[in-house]
């Protein structure tokens, strides 16, 4: 679980950080600067559940960040008894900034590696891959990762120009599921489709099912039991033309009332529930 940043000895980290140093500014930039997160391969993990999930699933940790409070919860004490990385004590106001908290410093934060699973490792026979195409909301990415984790998907793939899956808002919305479920970014549908086993010559070849409010084919009448890529489009524009062309079936969720469409994460959650119902994986 423990890992250091390549080329940097973890022993060079300070035991205490009481003022705004260059190191603190680097960590602060990880909260808002997508490019710096991706270049460094690091992120700040906030919240009890995300931190617990990150540790449980072996995400490499660079540093454990705490303040100097005299008493801690049993949860924080357990982590600090056998810390997964060097512990750095920050001034409470600095830790509150990194925790993005207005009600005071959190007990504990992690400086951790950004997970980078490979597309080629995800497509198991009979699998279920969820694609979120060009999402603009990090909250939708996190919410859908939570549902995908809960309802048995094998991975969440984010395609095209999109919000960052490792934005702190996405990780918070996912309550740690993004550390339990592989989350991958792919530039386009072509990369995703190329990672799948041959779609012909199999007993149940991979199928691509897209969701659209006017798909013309009811979701409940769509066979979702085989190896499936389930595609949910952008919150406003829907699926890209390339994904539409790749779909074997475009399914719709019947709606009543005055709403013209469903939130992307909500639509994906309904489709995942239906997939689990057909596969007999629900409780």
Secondary structure as a PSIPRED ss2 file (coil, helix, strand):
# PSIPRED VFORMAT (PSIPRED V4.0)

   1 X C   1.000  0.000  0.000
   2 X E   0.000  0.000  1.000
   3 X C   1.000  0.000  0.000
   4 X C   1.000  0.000  0.000
   5 X C   1.000  0.000  0.000
   6 X C   1.000  0.000  0.000
   7 X C   1.000  0.000  0.000
   8 X C   1.000  0.000  0.000
   9 X C   1.000  0.000  0.000
  10 X H   0.000  1.000  0.000
  11 X H   0.000  1.000  0.000
  12 X H   0.000  1.000  0.000
  13 X C   1.000  0.000  0.000
  14 X C   1.000  0.000  0.000
  15 X C   1.000  0.000  0.000
  16 X E   0.000  0.000  1.000
  17 X E   0.000  0.000  1.000
  18 X C   1.000  0.000  0.000
  19 X C   1.000  0.000  0.000
  20 X C   1.000  0.000  0.000
  21 X C   1.000  0.000  0.000
  22 X H   0.000  1.000  0.000
  23 X H   0.000  1.000  0.000
  24 X H   0.000  1.000  0.000
  25 X H   0.000  1.000  0.000
  26 X H   0.000  1.000  0.000
  27 X H   0.000  1.000  0.000
  28 X H   0.000  1.000  0.000
  29 X H   0.000  1.000  0.000
  30 X H   0.000  1.000  0.000
  31 X H   0.000  1.000  0.000
  32 X H   0.000  1.000  0.000
  33 X C   1.000  0.000  0.000
  34 X H   0.000  1.000  0.000
  35 X H   0.000  1.000  0.000
  36 X H   0.000  1.000  0.000
  37 X H   0.000  1.000  0.000
  38 X H   0.000  1.000  0.000
  39 X H   0.000  1.000  0.000
  40 X H   0.000  1.000  0.000
  41 X C   1.000  0.000  0.000
  42 X E   0.000  0.000  1.000
  43 X E   0.000  0.000  1.000
  44 X E   0.000  0.000  1.000
  45 X E   0.000  0.000  1.000
  46 X C   1.000  0.000  0.000
  47 X C   1.000  0.000  0.000
  48 X H   0.000  1.000  0.000
  49 X H   0.000  1.000  0.000
  50 X H   0.000  1.000  0.000
  51 X H   0.000  1.000  0.000
  52 X H   0.000  1.000  0.000
  53 X H   0.000  1.000  0.000
  54 X H   0.000  1.000  0.000
  55 X H   0.000  1.000  0.000
  56 X H   0.000  1.000  0.000
  57 X C   1.000  0.000  0.000
  58 X C   1.000  0.000  0.000
  59 X C   1.000  0.000  0.000
  60 X C   1.000  0.000  0.000
  61 X E   0.000  0.000  1.000
  62 X E   0.000  0.000  1.000
  63 X E   0.000  0.000  1.000
  64 X E   0.000  0.000  1.000
  65 X E   0.000  0.000  1.000
  66 X E   0.000  0.000  1.000
  67 X C   1.000  0.000  0.000
  68 X C   1.000  0.000  0.000
  69 X C   1.000  0.000  0.000
  70 X C   1.000  0.000  0.000
  71 X C   1.000  0.000  0.000
  72 X C   1.000  0.000  0.000
  73 X C   1.000  0.000  0.000
  74 X H   0.000  1.000  0.000
  75 X H   0.000  1.000  0.000
  76 X H   0.000  1.000  0.000
  77 X H   0.000  1.000  0.000
  78 X H   0.000  1.000  0.000
  79 X H   0.000  1.000  0.000
  80 X H   0.000  1.000  0.000
  81 X H   0.000  1.000  0.000
  82 X C   1.000  0.000  0.000
  83 X C   1.000  0.000  0.000
  84 X C   1.000  0.000  0.000
  85 X C   1.000  0.000  0.000
  86 X E   0.000  0.000  1.000
  87 X E   0.000  0.000  1.000
  88 X E   0.000  0.000  1.000
  89 X E   0.000  0.000  1.000
  90 X E   0.000  0.000  1.000
  91 X C   1.000  0.000  0.000
  92 X H   0.000  1.000  0.000
  93 X H   0.000  1.000  0.000
  94 X H   0.000  1.000  0.000
  95 X H   0.000  1.000  0.000
  96 X H   0.000  1.000  0.000
  97 X H   0.000  1.000  0.000
  98 X H   0.000  1.000  0.000
  99 X C   1.000  0.000  0.000
 100 X C   1.000  0.000  0.000
 101 X C   1.000  0.000  0.000
 102 X C   1.000  0.000  0.000
 103 X C   1.000  0.000  0.000
 104 X C   1.000  0.000  0.000
 105 X C   1.000  0.000  0.000
 106 X C   1.000  0.000  0.000
 107 X C   1.000  0.000  0.000
 108 X E   0.000  0.000  1.000
 109 X E   0.000  0.000  1.000
 110 X E   0.000  0.000  1.000
 111 X E   0.000  0.000  1.000
 112 X E   0.000  0.000  1.000
 113 X E   0.000  0.000  1.000
 114 X C   1.000  0.000  0.000
 115 X C   1.000  0.000  0.000
 116 X C   1.000  0.000  0.000
 117 X C   1.000  0.000  0.000
 118 X C   1.000  0.000  0.000
 119 X H   0.000  1.000  0.000
 120 X H   0.000  1.000  0.000
 121 X H   0.000  1.000  0.000
 122 X C   1.000  0.000  0.000
 123 X C   1.000  0.000  0.000
 124 X C   1.000  0.000  0.000
 125 X C   1.000  0.000  0.000
 126 X C   1.000  0.000  0.000
 127 X C   1.000  0.000  0.000
 128 X E   0.000  0.000  1.000
 129 X E   0.000  0.000  1.000
 130 X E   0.000  0.000  1.000
 131 X E   0.000  0.000  1.000
 132 X E   0.000  0.000  1.000
 133 X E   0.000  0.000  1.000
 134 X C   1.000  0.000  0.000
 135 X C   1.000  0.000  0.000
 136 X C   1.000  0.000  0.000
 137 X C   1.000  0.000  0.000
 138 X H   0.000  1.000  0.000
 139 X H   0.000  1.000  0.000
 140 X H   0.000  1.000  0.000
 141 X H   0.000  1.000  0.000
 142 X H   0.000  1.000  0.000
 143 X H   0.000  1.000  0.000
 144 X H   0.000  1.000  0.000
 145 X H   0.000  1.000  0.000
 146 X H   0.000  1.000  0.000
 147 X H   0.000  1.000  0.000
 148 X H   0.000  1.000  0.000
 149 X H   0.000  1.000  0.000
 150 X H   0.000  1.000  0.000
 151 X C   1.000  0.000  0.000
 152 X C   1.000  0.000  0.000
 153 X C   1.000  0.000  0.000
 154 X C   1.000  0.000  0.000
 155 X E   0.000  0.000  1.000
 156 X E   0.000  0.000  1.000
 157 X E   0.000  0.000  1.000
 158 X E   0.000  0.000  1.000
 159 X E   0.000  0.000  1.000
 160 X C   1.000  0.000  0.000
 161 X C   1.000  0.000  0.000
 162 X C   1.000  0.000  0.000
 163 X C   1.000  0.000  0.000
 164 X C   1.000  0.000  0.000
 165 X C   1.000  0.000  0.000
 166 X C   1.000  0.000  0.000
 167 X C   1.000  0.000  0.000
 168 X H   0.000  1.000  0.000
 169 X H   0.000  1.000  0.000
 170 X H   0.000  1.000  0.000
 171 X H   0.000  1.000  0.000
 172 X H   0.000  1.000  0.000
 173 X H   0.000  1.000  0.000
 174 X C   1.000  0.000  0.000
 175 X C   1.000  0.000  0.000
 176 X C   1.000  0.000  0.000
 177 X H   0.000  1.000  0.000
 178 X H   0.000  1.000  0.000
 179 X H   0.000  1.000  0.000
 180 X H   0.000  1.000  0.000
 181 X C   1.000  0.000  0.000
 182 X E   0.000  0.000  1.000
 183 X E   0.000  0.000  1.000
 184 X E   0.000  0.000  1.000
 185 X E   0.000  0.000  1.000
 186 X E   0.000  0.000  1.000
 187 X C   1.000  0.000  0.000
 188 X C   1.000  0.000  0.000
 189 X H   0.000  1.000  0.000
 190 X H   0.000  1.000  0.000
 191 X H   0.000  1.000  0.000
 192 X H   0.000  1.000  0.000
 193 X H   0.000  1.000  0.000
 194 X H   0.000  1.000  0.000
 195 X C   1.000  0.000  0.000
 196 X C   1.000  0.000  0.000
 197 X C   1.000  0.000  0.000
 198 X C   1.000  0.000  0.000
 199 X C   1.000  0.000  0.000
 200 X C   1.000  0.000  0.000
 201 X C   1.000  0.000  0.000
 202 X C   1.000  0.000  0.000
 203 X C   1.000  0.000  0.000
 204 X C   1.000  0.000  0.000
 205 X C   1.000  0.000  0.000
 206 X C   1.000  0.000  0.000
 207 X E   0.000  0.000  1.000
 208 X E   0.000  0.000  1.000
 209 X E   0.000  0.000  1.000
 210 X E   0.000  0.000  1.000
 211 X E   0.000  0.000  1.000
 212 X C   1.000  0.000  0.000
 213 X C   1.000  0.000  0.000
 214 X C   1.000  0.000  0.000
 215 X C   1.000  0.000  0.000
 216 X C   1.000  0.000  0.000
 217 X E   0.000  0.000  1.000
 218 X E   0.000  0.000  1.000
 219 X H   0.000  1.000  0.000
 220 X H   0.000  1.000  0.000
 221 X H   0.000  1.000  0.000
 222 X C   1.000  0.000  0.000
 223 X C   1.000  0.000  0.000
 224 X C   1.000  0.000  0.000
 225 X C   1.000  0.000  0.000
 226 X C   1.000  0.000  0.000
 227 X C   1.000  0.000  0.000
 228 X E   0.000  0.000  1.000
 229 X E   0.000  0.000  1.000
 230 X E   0.000  0.000  1.000
 231 X E   0.000  0.000  1.000
 232 X E   0.000  0.000  1.000
 233 X C   1.000  0.000  0.000
 234 X E   0.000  0.000  1.000
 235 X C   1.000  0.000  0.000
 236 X C   1.000  0.000  0.000
 237 X C   1.000  0.000  0.000
 238 X E   0.000  0.000  1.000
 239 X C   1.000  0.000  0.000
 240 X C   1.000  0.000  0.000
 241 X H   0.000  1.000  0.000
 242 X H   0.000  1.000  0.000
 243 X H   0.000  1.000  0.000
 244 X H   0.000  1.000  0.000
 245 X H   0.000  1.000  0.000
 246 X H   0.000  1.000  0.000
 247 X C   1.000  0.000  0.000
 248 X C   1.000  0.000  0.000
 249 X E   0.000  0.000  1.000
 250 X E   0.000  0.000  1.000
 251 X E   0.000  0.000  1.000
 252 X E   0.000  0.000  1.000
 253 X C   1.000  0.000  0.000
 254 X C   1.000  0.000  0.000
 255 X C   1.000  0.000  0.000
 256 X C   1.000  0.000  0.000
 257 X C   1.000  0.000  0.000
 258 X C   1.000  0.000  0.000
 259 X C   1.000  0.000  0.000
 260 X C   1.000  0.000  0.000
 261 X C   1.000  0.000  0.000
 262 X C   1.000  0.000  0.000
 263 X C   1.000  0.000  0.000
 264 X H   0.000  1.000  0.000
 265 X H   0.000  1.000  0.000
 266 X H   0.000  1.000  0.000
 267 X H   0.000  1.000  0.000
 268 X H   0.000  1.000  0.000
 269 X H   0.000  1.000  0.000
 270 X H   0.000  1.000  0.000
 271 X H   0.000  1.000  0.000
 272 X H   0.000  1.000  0.000
 273 X H   0.000  1.000  0.000
 274 X H   0.000  1.000  0.000
 275 X H   0.000  1.000  0.000
 276 X H   0.000  1.000  0.000
 277 X H   0.000  1.000  0.000
 278 X H   0.000  1.000  0.000
 279 X H   0.000  1.000  0.000
 280 X C   1.000  0.000  0.000
 281 X C   1.000  0.000  0.000
 282 X C   1.000  0.000  0.000
 283 X C   1.000  0.000  0.000
